[in-house]
Amino acid sequence: MQSPNSKWVVKVLTDTANEKVLKRQSLRNNEYYSMQETFDKLYKDSQNNKKFKNLYELIVDRENILLAYRNIKKNKGSFTKGISESTIVTIGELEPEKLVRYVRRRLENFIPHKIRRKEIPKANGGIRPLGITTIEDRIIQQCIKQVLEPICEAKFHNHSYGFRPNRGTLHAYSRAVTLANINKLHYVVDIDIKGFFDNVNHGKLLKQMWSMGIQDKKVISIISKLLKAEIVGLGKPEKGTPQGGILSPLLSNIVLNELDWWISNQWETFETKKNYETERIISGKRRLDRSSKYRALKRASKLKEMFIVRYADDFKIFCRDHKSAFKIFEGVKKWLKERLHLEISNEKSKVINLRKNFSEFLGFKMKVMRNKEKHTVKSFMTEKAKKNAKQKIKTHIKRIKKNTTAVEVSKLNATILGLQNFYQQATMVSKDFSEIAFSVKRTLYNSLKHVSSENGEPSKYYKTHYKDYLGKKKIFVAKVAIFPIDGVKHKNPKNFTQEINNYTVEGRSLVHKTQKSVSEGIVRYLVRNPVINQSIEYNDNRISKYIAQKGICFVTGEPLLLNNMELHHKKPKALGGTDEYNNLVFVTKSIHKLIHATTEETITKYLQLFKLTQESKDKVNKLRVIAGNEILV
């Protein structure tokens, strides 16, 4: 028998999986609010080195503001209060046009709200300062980010992976493995920047934005004010980008983009007089082959071979030999200080020979070891990563002890699965998770011995995903089988497909399929014609619900037309209902009247209009009961 919560487990498999869903949804949001074409043009113009002097008009565009609300309303942080009492719930209660007017009015003579400071404890005993802006300023930052991102994406280096659309931690790690395995680059320059986010030079950042083509003085002024927003208890910062701000990740990438290209232009993208580059079909995909160019550079130049991989402020430079690596180390150290006014940590920054020592990167530690006649990467979880994994699992086990429910067990399973799916890229992941399983074994037994059983039927997902463990001893709690902690095998890392791009038609096709199942005309009408006197949450969910229902009536399945569609509150507001997505459903006008009809005459009239199937009638009755009306016989 399948656990009722098995679907829930699958739904929250991993943070990575959830990120993919959000990224696809973000693209759909652009389409719903008719902004994708605008963003595509910004990207193309940026590729052609256009100077952008009229970005402010795009930022305060009505659709861009409503899109900003939609993009952040599902973020956990949107429910966190800044210095005011407002959250995304407060904003959602406003009428759409009121929010548009508010944003425009604020930006006319922008003064940012104060930032609430919160200190987050770090695993090493230190603290990470987090700046919590008001929800109003977060929406303003999101409006700016949406317009600036396509411009910046056209300028960013291929191998920076942090805080960018469609890219993630595992792509950066995979690239590092490729450079060691395929390119045979076994010397790594590890650089740790001292307090990067707290030490970004504001003047330098604004100049870098200007060089990128972002030359709208009003926008530059607004960003400058955001950077200097007063932090409660500390005053106005003279440097740094506030950690926790929506715009901060994009700004940090702008700062380090100059470094990416400086390193890249030393070798990878060095321009030669003769074009040595050719296109090849590799694994069915067209790829740029630079091997002839690199051979020519080795033969005829004194350039040092180097490749950068960067995730946010965590980056590595892969080199051919010890001498080159040390020269690059000193060069990067000097360049960061002179160009970006940033210091490196001498304790954490070093040159590593991967054949002798491990190098840590994004929760993995890697070393090159001899395997028969060649050297290949062997990788493990870092000790810190293993410690955190053990702690996460133990915490969930203790929660189950306090509240023994199927939902809590499912949350534990989701945690186990998420950790496995992330770290399975490590070649020695089985060994690492065997150690983790052994470490939490006692906690698992002592905490759950009174509520667990060895008898039960594992879920369908368990049988599919852990089929090698079906014959082994299983632990059931609340009729849900706990996933085997050591049930993980190595999976080869996969490099990022550079053709994926949110701002080209071809690139988007690799991320998601463009919405074609509903009328684009009706979607556009719903966006541009909100229901007066209804909240922004209602009007935004109105768009989502129409698309989710694929443009058909929930009851009858017939196509919804502009003159024959109404959005029904399942639980009426008079009875405590809300504008939440799950409380709304689209039906035809006649069905809507039938749901609310109370007199026998009216009910008979509308029943005669339809030949309802039993399934349709059941749906009507369900909606009538929720609305407080009697069941139709």
C-alpha positions, 0 to 999 in steps of 0.5 A: 500500500502506498503511503499517502505522503509518498507524493509529498516526498517526491514533490520536495525531492531536493533543493536543486529540483525545486530550483529547477521548478522555480526557474521554469516558473520564472520564465512563465511569469515573464510570458504571462506579463508580456515582458519576455520580448522586452528582456530578450531585446535587452539581452541582444542589445547588450550583446551588441554593446548598446548603451542603455540610457532609458532603463528607468521607464522599463523599471516602472512599467506596470507589467514589470512591477506586477511581475516583481510581485509575482516573482517574490510572493512565493519566496520564504523571505517575503513573509519576513518583516523588515523594520515595518510590519508589512509582509508580502501578505500586506502587499497582496491585499492592495489593488494592483494599480495601487501597488503600481502607483506606490512603486512609481511614487517611491522611485521618483525621489527614492529614499530607501527604508532602513535595513534590519540587521540579523546575525546568523550563526555559522558552523565555525562559531562565527556569525554571518550578518544578514540585512533584512529590507522591508517588503516594499524595498524588496519589490523595488529591488526586484523591479530593478533586477528584472531589467538589469539581469538580461543586460548583465547575462549578455556580459557575464563569463561562461564559467561563473555559476553563482546566482545566475539563471539555470546555473547552480553549485553542481555545474561549477563542481562539474566544471572543476572535475572536467578541468582536472580529468579531461584537461589534465590541469592538476595545479589549483589556485584557491583564492579566499576573499576576506569578507567579500560582500562586506568590502565591495567598493561602491564607486568601483561597482557603479563604474563597472555597471556604467562600463557594462552599458547601464548608463541611465543616471537615475537608475545608477543613483537609485542603486547607489542609494540602495547600497548606502541604505542605513542599517539599524544600529550601524548607520550608513555603510561606506562599502559592501553589498547587504547580504540578504538583498534581492539585488546583492547577488547580481551586483556581486557578480558584476564586481567579479565579472571583471576578474573572470574576464581578466583571467579568461583573456590570459588564455581561454579567450585570448584573441589571436590574429589567426582564427584557429577556432572550429565548430565540431559536433560532439554528442550531437551538439555543436561545440566550439573547438579551441584545441588548435588555438591552444596548441598554437599558443603553447608553441608560439607564446609565453602565455600561461595556461589557466582556466577559472571556475567561479561560484559567487566569491568562491573560485578556483584557477586551474593551471598546468604546472607549479611555477605557473600556478604560483605566478598566477596566485601572486598576480591575482592577489595583486590584481584584486587589491589594485583593481577591486580594492579587495584583500585575500585571506593568506591562511585560506588562499594557497596553491594546491597540487591535486596529486598530493593534496585535497582541494575543497570546493562547494561541499566537495573535496577532490584529489587526483589519484592514479587509476591504472595508467591515468590520473583521475579525480577522486572526490568526497564530501568535506568534513564540514558537509558530513557534519552538517548532514549528520546534524540535519538528519538527527534533528529530523529524527528528534522531531519525529520522536516529539511528533510521530506522524507520517508528515514528519517521517516524509520530511526526514525522507525528503532531507535524506533524498536531497542530501543523496541527490546533491552529493552523489556527484562525489566518486566516494559518496557511498563511503561517505554516506555509510559513515553518516548512516553509522553515525546516526544509527544510535540516534535513530534506534534510541529515538524511534524504538518505541514507535517503529516497526519492521513490518509494512509496505514501502511506497512506490517511490521507495521500490523504484528508487531503492530497489537494491535495498528491498531485501534489506531490513527496513524501519517503518514509522507511522506506516512510512518506510524511512529511506536508507541513508546509505542508499546512494551511488555515484553519478557522473557530474554533468556540465552546464549546457551553455546554449541554455539561456532565458533570453533567447528563443532557442535557449528557453526551449531547453528550459521549458516549453512556451505556454501554448495550451491556453489563449494568449489573448485571454492571458494578456487581457487578464494581465491588463484588465484587473478586477477593480476593487479586488486585491493584487493577490486575487488578480495575480492568482486569477492569471495562474488559475486560468493557465492551470485549468488550461482555459477550461471550466472546472466543472464542465470542461468547456472552453472559457471565453472572456464573456463566459468565465467567472472566478469563484471563491470556493469558500466565500469571503463572507464565511472567512474565505481568502484570495489564496490560489487554492480557494479560487476556481474558474467556471462558466457564468451559468455554473457559477450561478448554479453553485450559489443558487438557493431557490428551487426555481433557479436550480431547476432553471440552470440544471435544465441548461446542462446535461451534467455528467455524474462527475460534473454534478459531484464537482458542483455539489462539492463547491456548493457544500463549501459555499454553505449551500445544500447538495443537488439531488 
